[in-house]
Amino acid sequence: TIQEGPFLPLLSLFRKSGERCPNRLPLEAPSLPLATDSWRTTETQRQSVERAHQASELMRARGTPVRLSRGLSREGGTSGGDVFSFRLLAIAGPSLTGPCAPRPPGAPSRRAAATMKKFFQEIKADIKFKSAGPGQKLTESVGEKAPKEKPKQQALRQPRQGPTDEAQMAAAAALARLEQKQPKARGPTSQDSIRNQVRKELRAEATVSGNQEAAGTNTVPEPKEEGSAHLAVPGVYFICPLTGAILRKDQRDARIREAILSHFSTDPVAASIMKIHTFNKDRDRVKLGVDTIAKYLDNIHLHPEEEKYRKIKLQNKVFQERINCLEGTHEFFEAIGFQKALLPVPDQEGPEEFYVLSEAALAQLQSLERHKEQLLHAEPVRATLARQCRVFRPSPLASQFDLPMDFFNLTAEEIKREQRLRSEAVERLSVLRTKAMREREEQREMRKYTYTLLRVRFPDGCLLQGTFYARERVAALYGFVREALQNDWLPFELLASGGQKLSEDENLAFNECGLVPSALLTFSWDAAVLEDIKAAGAKPDTSILKPELLSAIEKL
């Protein structure tokens, strides 16, 4: 076709002048008409002749002998208009001389047809050669390609240098991650868990009755049941602040209540204050009731001569709504000197019940003021978490933690707290937040863990283990480690997995640092202190922990 091969420049030349050109060139015709049209001006004739000569020169430059002929004729209906017909003649070769007359369309020359066929084959071969890429031969297929030679690598190699400090830190972080990914030992079967739970409950009943554990002991019970020796800690235990007894998670509320009630025989005022703040769970209601009682006592202290301030009507609406609904309030009024009495009320037939301050209590107004301050600044009595401090010998299993179910089970109070936190999170979602705020919210998702078990590995390989609340701050861990050090005055650092330094000054919780439900940390002395010790010519002590802890060291 004219749109391919060497005829494309010729087509463009005719299109520039607006002339009509055929879409195809018949191979069987030795005389190929390219355009026929009529010109009305001599200038147009001259331009067309020049373009035809340019096309013929272009064809000769490509190696095809051509000859341009011109015929003159008259068109019917045209007044003196000359019609020029330009024909591009493909000549068989340089040996052909003389004018070449056009043949009829039905009788083409064989030599001319063979020449045109060879001409197009060479064009196709040239296109195929250019599209095959470098190093491709025409006799080969497209899929066969010559193998490429690979560049020779330099034989000379630079001598290997030692790892830098950053590389060593990265290697230590990678080793810590590998230790955490080691497979944990297989736990007991479900049947073993059921038996262990039954044995634990039976032992708890015996503990309450006093057969195994005396009240006031400060030792954590060891796991005796079979199948529980693999646990990193026997469970979560608490210490009663009033008696010092070790309590299980399900025992703490009942045992604290018993201790508070038994305290009434020695200090009824302090016992009633503890009862108000501990037995009532609604902190807002407690604050409102305590503020109302403090207002009663302030009126008595400021106006001791006024009799109306020394009497409190029990059926008063404010008293009923704010004070009477709280446990321990009646015991408190009676402990500080109020007495119940039936007194007549004006405009009423029968008497009503009042709290009336006694004369002995009125004479000791300073005691009333002191009791009021105790009531305002008191806190609920809560069992403190037992750290269960244990020391282990160096072990490759330092990063493996088999935790009991106490670390994952939630009490009703903890479930309510979790629900409240989720409600607050939903409210915060409706507010536009920055990236830092979103990151903090993601860290707070770790609040589903209540407790965490932390181990600290010292330079000598020994391990110090303790139990913490997941909401406790990093400063609590620093204090726990400092109490176990022989030289507790030396500054030190704690590094989490990956080389992350935990700062004692940052007010971050363990769940915000990703240290839940268990984590292994690394102990190191402060670098500046070590340099000062070396500069003084001394050596740091090899024994880091206290002797009493090392005497009870265990095997992990």
Secondary structure, 3 states (H helix, E strand, C coil): CCCCHHHHHHHHHHHHCCCCCCCCCCCCCCEEEEEEEECCCHHHHHHHHHHHHHHHHHHHHCCCCEEEEEEEEECCCCCCCEEEEEEEEECCCCCCCCCCCCCCCCCCCHHHHHHHHHHHHHHHHHHHHHHCCCCCCCCCCCCCCCCCCCCCCCCCCCCCCCCCHHHHHHHHHHHHHHHHCCCCCCCCCHHHHHHHHHHHHHHHHHHHHCCCCCCCCCCCCCCCCCCCCCCCCCCCEEECCCCCCEEECCCHHHHHHHHHHHHHHCCHHHHHHHHHHHHCCCHHHHHHHHHHHHHHHHHHHHCCCCCHHHEEECCCHHHHHHCCCCCCHHHHHHHCCEEEEEECCCCCCCCEEEEEECHHHHCCHHHHHHHHHHHHHCCCCCCEECCCCEEECCCCCCCCCCCCHHHCCCCHHHHHHHHHHHHHHHHHHCCCCCHHHHHHHHHHHHHHCCEEEEEEECCCCCEEEEEEECCCEHHHHHHHHHHHECCCCCCEEEECCCCCEECCCCCCECCCCCCCCEEEEEEEECHHHHHHHHHCCCCCCCCCECHHHHCCCECC
